[in-house]
């Protein structure tokens, strides 16, 4: 049998090992990594509607029995939109930041709301925003997410679920994706959804991964890993998601996690070939046709060694692990390894 562990999502996340998500967080915000993964403090994440839709779709598609353990149906038919949504999310984050270990809020609402107002980008006066907020659906939503997110659940609406069900139906019936989505266990295939692999090693550092869909082809002796992404821009996945959200880190680590399945002599896929991961990308509004994005040798090399794209450098997994181990060993999070080695003296232009 495959050596993937089967745990609830909550239990998986409680295992203290780095993952593609934590390495991504480290690459983008060391302060956030330190607070979330070292200090074990709650970090109020900025909600992303497309990402939330992706989680609903993954659950309905692969683990429908887990829906109630991950989501809470809002009393609202739809959540706030535009700047009011930004205001509510900012209000939530500042509230969390101002909440002490006993659950008491250490700042008054007016000052928290003022910070949220500035961050949200409203152009109308603060008092006008508060008038729109108080007693509205936006206030109800704010109270819901304060209560529900602390329980590890995501607040969703009936409209969200209905849209997710339409996308799931599209994925099952669209000619681009149906052949993968509808695969079931057979003499030839072993299909694993949400497979969890813990303790595999990359460059002397242990990781864990939870992969959406793994297809083991016993005829071809191959393993194919699929990850489902839900975006606003299906046909611009490279720019809008793969690079922006550092999904190349995920792709490389998933590939290495897959390889770890093939090294145990007791495994049913011992010495199988692990193909490079593929991304199944669907449209969060269910308008654009879903696509499957493939990676090649150059993509995997770039993910490991790092690369430049349109004048921006993206650190690869190799260097990120070196930086992370240095930060962990020295318990230094407020300066990069490179700048520390250079005693804080940095060339303006490199």
C-alpha positions in Angstrom: 0.0 0.0 0.0 1.0 3.6 -0.5 2.7 5.1 2.6 0.4 8.1 2.7 -1.1 8.9 6.1 -4.9 9.5 6.4 -5.7 12.2 8.9 -8.2 15.0 9.1 -7.1 18.3 7.7 -6.9 19.8 11.2 -4.7 17.0 12.5 -2.5 17.2 9.4 -2.0 20.9 10.0 -1.1 20.3 13.7 1.9 18.2 12.7 5.0 20.4 13.2 6.8 19.9 9.9 7.5 22.4 7.2 5.4 22.2 4.0 5.2 24.0 0.7 2.8 26.5 2.4 5.2 27.3 5.2 8.2 27.6 2.9 6.2 29.9 0.7 5.3 32.0 3.8 9.0 32.1 4.7 10.0 33.2 1.2 7.5 36.1 1.2 7.3 37.2 4.9 9.7 35.9 7.5 7.9 37.8 10.2 4.7 35.9 9.4 6.6 32.6 9.4 8.1 33.3 12.8 4.8 34.3 14.3 2.8 31.4 12.8 5.1 28.5 12.8 7.6 29.3 15.5 5.6 31.2 18.1 2.4 29.3 17.2 0.4 32.5 17.3 -2.8 33.0 15.3 -2.2 34.9 12.1 -5.2 36.5 10.6 -4.9 35.6 6.9 -6.2 37.9 4.2 -9.2 36.0 2.7 -9.0 35.3 -1.0 -12.4 34.5 -2.5 -10.9 32.4 -5.3 -8.8 30.4 -2.9 -11.8 29.8 -0.6 -13.8 28.7 -3.6 -11.0 26.3 -4.5 -11.2 24.7 -1.0 -14.9 24.3 -1.3 -14.5 22.7 -4.7 -11.7 20.3 -3.5 -13.9 19.2 -0.5 -17.1 18.7 -2.6 -15.1 16.9 -5.3 -12.8 14.7 -3.2 -14.0 14.6 0.5 -17.6 15.7 0.7 -18.0 14.0 4.1 -15.5 16.6 5.5 -17.6 19.7 4.5 -19.0 20.3 7.9 -15.6 20.0 9.6 -14.2 22.8 7.3 -17.0 25.2 6.5 -19.8 27.1 8.2 -22.8 28.2 6.3 -23.4 32.0 6.8 -26.8 33.3 7.6 -26.2 35.8 4.8 -27.1 35.0 1.2 -23.9 36.8 0.0 -20.9 38.4 1.7 -19.9 42.0 1.4 -18.1 43.0 -1.7 -15.6 45.6 -2.8 -14.1 48.1 -0.3 -16.6 47.1 2.4 -15.3 43.5 2.2 -11.7 44.9 2.5 -12.8 47.0 5.5 -14.4 44.0 7.2 -11.4 41.7 6.6 -9.1 44.5 7.8 -11.3 45.0 10.9 -11.1 41.3 11.6 -7.3 41.2 11.3 -6.8 44.2 13.5 -9.2 42.7 16.0 -7.2 39.4 16.1 -3.9 41.3 16.5 -5.5 43.2 19.5 -6.8 40.1 21.2 -4.7 38.8 24.1 -4.2 35.2 25.3 -7.3 35.4 27.5 -9.4 36.4 24.5 -9.8 40.0 25.6 -9.6 42.8 23.1 -7.0 45.3 24.2 -8.0 48.2 22.0 -11.3 50.1 21.6 -13.4 49.4 18.6 -13.0 53.0 17.2 -9.2 52.8 17.0 -9.4 49.3 15.4 -12.0 50.5 12.9 -9.8 53.6 12.1 -6.9 51.3 11.2 -9.2 49.1 9.1 -10.5 52.2 7.3 -7.0 53.3 6.3 -6.0 49.8 5.2 -9.1 49.2 3.2 -8.6 52.2 0.9 -12.0 53.9 1.3 -12.1 57.5 0.0 -15.3 58.5 1.7 -15.1 59.8 5.3 -14.5 57.4 8.2 -17.8 58.3 9.8 -19.7 57.5 6.5 -18.0 54.0 6.4 -19.1 53.3 10.0 -22.6 54.4 9.2 -22.7 52.0 6.3 -21.2 49.2 8.4 -23.2 49.4 11.7 -26.4 47.3 11.6 -25.7 46.1 8.0 -24.9 42.6 6.6 -21.3 43.6 6.8 -21.5 43.8 10.5 -23.2 40.5 10.7 -20.4 39.0 8.5 -17.7 40.5 10.7 -19.3 39.0 13.8 -19.6 35.6 12.1 -16.0 35.4 11.0 -14.8 36.5 14.5 -16.7 33.6 16.0 -16.3 31.0 13.4 -12.7 31.4 12.2 -11.5 30.9 15.8 -12.9 27.3 15.5 -10.9 26.6 12.4 -13.8 26.9 10.0 -14.3 29.0 6.9 -17.5 31.1 6.6 -19.2 30.4 3.2 -22.6 31.3 1.8 -25.2 29.1 0.1 -24.4 31.0 -3.1 -20.7 30.0 -2.7 -21.7 26.3 -2.3 -24.1 26.4 -5.3 -21.3 28.0 -7.5 -18.8 25.4 -6.3 -21.2 22.6 -7.2 -21.5 24.0 -10.7 -17.7 24.0 -11.0 -17.4 20.5 -9.7 -20.0 19.4 -12.3 -18.0 21.2 -15.0 -14.7 19.5 -14.0 -16.4 16.1 -14.1 -17.9 16.7 -17.6 -15.4 18.9 -19.4 -13.4 17.0 -21.9 -10.1 18.6 -20.7 -10.5 17.5 -17.1 -13.1 14.6 -17.0 -10.6 11.9 -17.8 -8.6 12.8 -14.7 -11.4 13.8 -12.4 -13.5 10.7 -13.0 -10.7 8.1 -12.6 -11.5 5.5 -10.1 -9.6 2.5 -8.5 -9.2 -0.4 -10.8 -6.8 -3.2 -11.7 -4.7 -0.6 -13.5 -5.1 2.5 -11.4 -4.9 3.3 -7.7 -6.4 6.7 -7.0 -5.6 8.7 -3.8 -7.4 11.9 -2.9 -5.9 14.3 -0.4 -3.0 12.0 0.3 -0.8 13.0 3.2 3.0 12.3 3.2 5.0 13.2 6.3 8.7 13.2 7.0 10.2 13.1 3.5 13.5 14.9 3.3 14.8 17.5 0.9 18.3 18.8 1.4 18.4 17.5 5.0 15.2 19.2 5.9 12.0 17.3 6.7 8.7 18.2 5.0 5.1 17.2 4.9 2.7 17.5 2.0 -1.1 16.9 1.4 -1.7 16.4 -2.3 -5.1 16.8 -3.9 -5.0 13.8 -6.3 -2.4 11.1 -6.9 -2.9 8.6 -9.8 -0.8 5.5 -9.7 -0.7 3.7 -13.1 0.4 0.1 -12.5 0.6 -0.7 -16.2 3.0 2.2 -16.9 4.5 2.1 -13.4 4.1 5.8 -13.0 2.8 8.2 -10.4 1.1 11.4 -11.5 0.3 14.1 -9.0 -2.4 16.7 -9.6 -3.1 19.9 -7.7 -6.4 21.7 -8.2 -6.3 25.5 -8.4 -9.2 27.9 -8.6 -8.4 31.4 -10.0 -9.9 34.5 -11.5 -7.6 34.2 -14.6 -7.4 30.6 -15.9 -5.5 31.5 -19.0 -2.9 33.7 -17.2 -2.1 31.1 -14.5 1.6 31.5 -14.8 1.6 35.2 -13.9 -1.4 35.5 -11.7 -0.9 32.4 -9.6 2.1 30.1 -10.3 4.6 33.0 -9.8 2.6 35.3 -7.6 1.7 32.6 -5.1 5.0 30.8 -5.4 3.3 27.6 -6.6 6.6 26.4 -8.1 7.7 25.7 -4.5 4.6 23.4 -4.1 5.3 21.7 -7.5 8.9 20.8 -6.5 8.1 19.6 -3.0 5.1 17.6 -4.3 7.4 15.9 -6.8 9.9 15.0 -4.1 7.0 13.8 -1.8 5.9 11.5 -4.7 9.4 10.2 -5.1 9.5 9.3 -1.4 6.6 6.8 -2.1 8.8 4.9 -4.5 11.8 4.1 -2.3 10.2 1.7 0.2 10.5 -2.0 -0.9 7.1 -2.7 0.7 5.3 -0.1 -1.3 3.0 -1.1 -4.2 4.8 1.7 -6.3 8.4 0.8 -5.4 10.7 2.1 -8.2 7.8 3.7 -10.1 8.6 6.8 -12.1 7.1 10.0 -10.6 6.0 12.4 -13.3 6.2 16.1 -12.8 3.1 17.5 -11.0 0.3 19.0 -13.1 -2.1 21.8 -12.1 -5.8 21.5 -12.8 -7.0 25.1 -13.0 -10.6 26.1 -12.9 -12.4 29.4 -13.1 -13.9 30.6 -9.8 -16.8 32.1 -11.7 -17.2 29.0 -13.8 -17.0 30.9 -17.1 -13.6 30.1 -18.6 -12.9 26.5 -19.6 -10.7 24.6 -17.1 -7.1 23.9 -18.2 -4.4 21.5 -17.2 -0.9 23.0 -16.9 2.1 20.8 -17.3 5.7 21.3 -16.0 8.9 20.3 -17.8 12.5 19.7 -16.9 13.3 23.5 -17.0 10.4 24.3 -14.7 11.6 21.8 -12.1 15.2 23.0 -12.3 14.0 26.6 -11.9 11.9 25.7 -8.9 14.9 24.1 -7.2 17.7 26.5 -8.2 15.8 29.7 -8.6 15.1 31.9 -11.7 14.5 35.3 -13.0 11.3 36.4 -14.7 10.6 39.8 -16.1 13.4 41.4 -14.0 12.3 39.7 -10.8 14.3 37.0 -9.0 12.5 34.1 -7.5 14.5 32.1 -5.0 14.4 28.4 -5.5 13.7 25.6 -3.0 17.5 25.0 -2.5 18.3 28.5 -1.3 15.1 28.9 0.6 15.9 25.8 2.7 19.4 27.1 3.4 17.9 30.4 4.5 15.3 28.7 6.6 17.7 26.4 8.4 20.0 29.4 9.1 17.0 31.3 10.6 15.9 28.4 12.7 19.4 27.5 13.9 20.2 31.1 14.9 16.7 32.1 15.9 17.0 35.2 13.7 14.0 36.3 11.8 14.3 40.1 11.3 17.2 40.0 8.8 18.0 37.7 5.9 20.9 35.3 6.0 22.6 37.2 3.2 22.3 40.6 4.8 23.4 39.2 8.2 26.6 37.7 6.6 27.3 41.1 5.0 26.9 42.8 8.5 23.8 44.7 7.3 25.7 46.5 4.5 23.8 46.2 1.2 24.6 47.4 -2.3 21.9 49.7 -3.6 22.1 48.0 -7.0 23.3 44.5 -7.5 
